[in-house]
Amino acid sequence: MFPDEFDYYAAESVPEALELLDEHSDAETELLAGGHSLLPAMKSGLSSPDVLIDVSGIDALHGVSVEGDTLSIGAMTTYSDLLDVDAAHEHAPAFTAAVEQVGDEQVRNRGTVGGNLAHADPASDLPGAALASDATVVAEGPDGEREIPIDDYFFGMYATALDPGELVTRVEIPSAADAAGAYAKKPSPSSGYAMVGVAALIETDGDTVTGARVGANGVLDHGVRLEPVEEALVGSTLDDDAVEVAASVATDEVDEMMMMSDLQASAEFRATLLEAYTKRALAAAADTATPRAAD
């Protein structure tokens, strides 16, 4: 299928992109980043914008840097470009672990970090990892720049805290260089999207867990933190028993009645997957954090 006709603009700067958004505020307008989600939706008729503003060529939105204790990722940075930066793996281990499992090489070469989080597909790999990494989404709009904590960012299916006329410019992640991170997912056999994905970031002092953040995607209509799991981990010795106990409360944060149920997996099956893949993510992080007790 072919998309409906639309007007195309290629913005060369953030101010130009914002000006175009304002100029076409009365029209159905979409921003184009990597295009892996938007273009198929347009071809299938699920999205029919009147105006398409391409922001992928804005140089200021590309690149990865470490500024103080923060990893800064330009919104148009591709997954592959992020993975090529050693500092990204060092400072954001849970986030990069998820990025490594996004799609295939072709998808990683075109898809962007900012585009993923702006699209907010609940089955994509980054929502849970962003939550586990305590990320901040930085957006710019008519009223200037603002920072949106990731805990306040996701609202529902493809719904975020972004206001009309705003553009994601970068994603900031506090350094977790002293923490262990992991991501585990059950991929859909047809698409590779997460039927359930769990990201874990664990801080330890010796054998004792001093801090933990665990996020999941593919469960509800938005990414969700698994705070009961975090609470069960803190103070534990991170052995097999602790991982088992923490994973067992994974479903305490989510109501099975609210879980997604579709052709890929029923809500009941997703609840089972959530506990199993929480255990896998925690075990993988534990293996990196500290030697584990023998099975």
C-alpha positions in Angstrom: 0.0 0.0 0.0 1.0 3.6 -0.5 0.5 6.4 2.0 -1.8 9.3 1.4 -0.3 12.5 0.0 1.6 14.7 2.5 3.8 17.7 2.6 7.5 17.0 3.5 9.9 19.3 5.2 13.5 18.5 6.2 14.5 20.6 9.2 18.1 21.5 9.5 18.0 22.8 13.1 15.9 22.5 16.2 14.5 26.1 15.9 13.5 25.4 12.3 11.7 22.2 13.4 9.9 24.0 16.1 8.9 26.8 13.7 7.5 24.2 11.3 5.6 22.5 14.1 4.1 25.9 15.0 3.4 26.8 11.4 1.5 23.5 10.8 -0.1 23.2 14.3 -3.6 23.1 12.7 -2.7 20.1 10.5 -2.1 16.5 11.2 1.7 16.7 11.6 4.3 14.0 12.4 8.0 14.1 13.1 10.1 11.7 11.2 13.2 10.2 12.9 14.4 6.7 11.8 11.0 5.9 10.3 10.8 2.3 11.3 7.5 2.8 13.1 6.0 5.7 11.3 6.5 4.7 7.7 4.9 1.3 8.0 2.0 2.9 9.8 1.6 5.4 7.0 1.8 2.6 4.3 -0.9 0.6 6.1 -3.2 3.6 6.6 -2.9 3.6 10.3 -1.3 7.0 10.2 -2.1 9.7 7.6 -0.3 12.9 8.4 -0.8 16.0 6.3 2.7 17.2 7.1 5.9 15.2 7.7 8.8 17.0 9.3 12.1 15.1 9.0 14.3 15.8 12.0 16.8 13.0 11.4 19.3 15.4 9.7 19.6 17.8 12.6 23.3 17.6 13.6 22.6 18.9 17.1 20.4 15.9 17.8 23.1 13.4 17.1 25.9 12.1 19.4 26.7 10.7 22.8 28.7 12.4 25.5 29.4 12.2 29.2 28.9 15.4 31.1 29.8 15.1 34.7 27.9 12.2 36.1 25.4 12.1 33.2 25.3 10.2 29.9 23.7 12.4 27.3 22.2 10.8 24.2 21.1 13.0 21.3 17.6 12.1 20.3 18.5 11.2 16.7 21.4 9.0 17.8 20.8 5.5 16.2 20.9 2.4 18.3 24.1 1.3 16.4 25.8 4.6 17.0 25.0 4.4 20.7 26.3 0.8 21.0 29.6 1.9 19.3 30.3 4.2 22.3 32.2 2.4 25.1 31.1 5.1 27.6 27.4 4.2 26.9 28.0 0.6 28.1 30.0 1.8 31.1 27.5 4.4 32.3 24.2 2.9 31.2 24.5 -0.9 31.4 20.8 -1.7 31.6 19.9 0.7 28.8 22.5 -0.6 26.4 21.6 -4.2 27.2 18.1 -3.4 26.0 19.4 -1.5 22.9 21.5 -4.6 21.9 18.2 -6.6 21.6 16.3 -4.1 19.5 15.2 -5.7 16.2 18.1 -6.6 13.9 21.1 -4.9 12.5 19.1 -3.0 9.9 16.7 -1.7 12.5 19.5 -0.7 14.8 21.2 1.2 12.0 18.2 3.4 11.3 16.1 3.5 14.5 16.8 6.3 17.0 16.7 6.5 20.8 14.6 9.7 20.8 12.2 8.4 18.1 11.6 5.2 20.1 10.8 7.0 23.4 8.6 9.6 21.6 6.6 6.9 19.9 6.2 5.0 23.2 5.3 1.7 21.8 4.7 -0.4 24.9 6.1 -3.5 23.2 9.4 -1.9 22.3 12.5 -2.5 24.3 13.4 0.9 25.6 10.6 1.9 28.0 11.5 -0.6 30.6 15.2 0.1 30.3 14.7 3.8 30.5 12.7 3.4 33.7 15.3 1.1 35.1 18.0 3.6 34.2 16.2 6.6 35.8 16.4 8.5 32.5 15.3 12.0 31.8 13.7 13.0 28.5 14.7 16.5 27.5 12.2 18.2 25.2 12.1 21.6 23.5 9.0 23.5 22.5 7.4 26.9 22.2 8.0 27.6 25.9 11.6 26.5 25.9 13.4 23.5 27.2 12.1 21.2 29.9 13.2 18.0 31.6 10.7 15.1 32.0 11.6 12.4 34.6 11.0 9.0 33.0 8.7 8.1 36.0 6.4 10.9 34.8 6.8 10.3 31.1 4.7 7.3 30.0 0.9 7.7 30.2 -0.5 4.9 28.0 -0.5 3.3 24.6 1.7 5.6 22.5 1.0 8.4 25.0 3.6 10.5 26.7 4.0 13.7 28.7 5.2 15.5 25.6 3.1 18.5 24.8 1.9 19.5 21.3 4.7 21.3 19.5 7.5 19.8 21.6 10.4 17.8 20.2 12.6 15.4 22.1 16.2 16.7 21.9 18.1 14.3 24.1 17.9 11.6 26.7 20.0 11.9 29.9 20.9 9.0 32.1 22.7 9.3 35.4 25.9 7.4 35.5 25.6 3.8 36.7 29.2 2.9 36.2 29.3 1.2 39.6 26.1 -0.7 39.0 25.2 -3.9 37.1 22.6 -3.9 34.4 20.8 -6.4 32.3 17.8 -6.9 30.0 15.8 -10.1 29.3 12.9 -10.4 27.0 10.6 -12.9 25.4 10.5 -11.8 21.7 7.5 -12.2 19.5 8.5 -14.9 16.9 7.0 -12.8 14.1 8.2 -9.3 14.9 10.9 -9.5 17.5 9.0 -7.0 19.7 8.9 -7.9 23.4 6.0 -10.0 24.5 7.5 -9.2 27.9 10.8 -7.4 28.5 12.5 -6.7 31.9 15.4 -4.4 32.6 17.3 -4.4 35.9 19.9 -2.0 37.4 21.4 -3.1 40.7 23.8 -1.4 43.0 25.7 -3.4 45.6 28.1 -2.9 48.5 30.0 -6.1 48.7 27.3 -8.8 48.6 24.5 -6.6 49.7 22.1 -4.8 47.4 22.0 -1.1 48.2 19.8 0.1 45.3 17.7 -1.3 42.5 15.5 -0.1 39.7 13.5 -2.6 37.6 11.4 -1.7 34.6 9.2 -3.7 32.3 7.7 -3.3 28.8 5.2 -5.4 26.9 3.0 -5.9 30.0 0.7 -2.9 30.3 -0.1 -0.3 27.7 3.0 1.6 28.8 6.3 0.9 30.5 6.1 0.2 34.2 8.5 0.1 37.2 8.3 -3.0 39.3 8.7 -1.4 42.7 7.9 -4.5 44.7 10.8 -6.2 43.1 13.1 -3.3 43.9 12.0 -3.3 47.5 12.5 -7.1 47.8 16.0 -6.8 46.4 17.4 -3.9 48.6 19.1 -5.4 51.6 19.3 -8.8 50.2 22.6 -10.7 49.4 21.6 -11.2 45.8 22.0 -15.0 45.8 19.7 -17.4 44.0 17.1 -17.3 46.8 17.0 -13.5 46.8 16.5 -13.5 43.1 13.7 -16.0 43.3 11.9 -14.1 46.1 12.2 -10.8 44.2 11.0 -12.2 41.0 8.0 -13.8 42.7 6.5 -10.4 43.5 6.9 -9.0 39.9 3.2 -9.2 39.3 2.3 -7.3 42.5 2.8 -4.0 40.7 0.4 -4.8 37.9 -3.2 -5.9 37.8 -3.6 -8.9 35.5 -6.9 -7.3 34.4 -4.9 -4.4 33.0 -2.3 -6.5 31.3 -2.2 -6.5 27.5 -3.9 -9.4 25.9 -3.5 -9.9 22.1 -2.7 -12.5 19.5 0.9 -12.7 20.8 0.0 -13.6 24.4 -2.9 -13.6 26.8 -2.8 -11.5 29.9 -2.5 -14.7 32.0 0.5 -15.9 29.9 2.1 -12.4 30.2 1.8 -12.6 34.0 3.8 -15.9 33.9 6.3 -14.4 31.5 6.8 -11.4 33.7 7.9 -13.4 36.6 10.1 -15.7 34.5 11.8 -12.8 32.7 12.2 -10.7 35.8 14.1 -13.7 37.3 16.3 -13.9 34.2 17.1 -10.2 34.2 17.9 -10.2 37.9 20.1 -13.3 37.6 22.0 -11.8 34.6 22.6 -8.5 36.6 23.6 -10.5 39.6 26.2 -12.4 37.7 27.8 -9.1 36.7 27.4 -7.5 40.1 29.0 -10.0 42.3 29.9 -13.7 42.4 26.7 -15.6 43.1 26.1 -18.4 45.6 26.4 -21.9 44.0 23.2 -23.5 42.8 
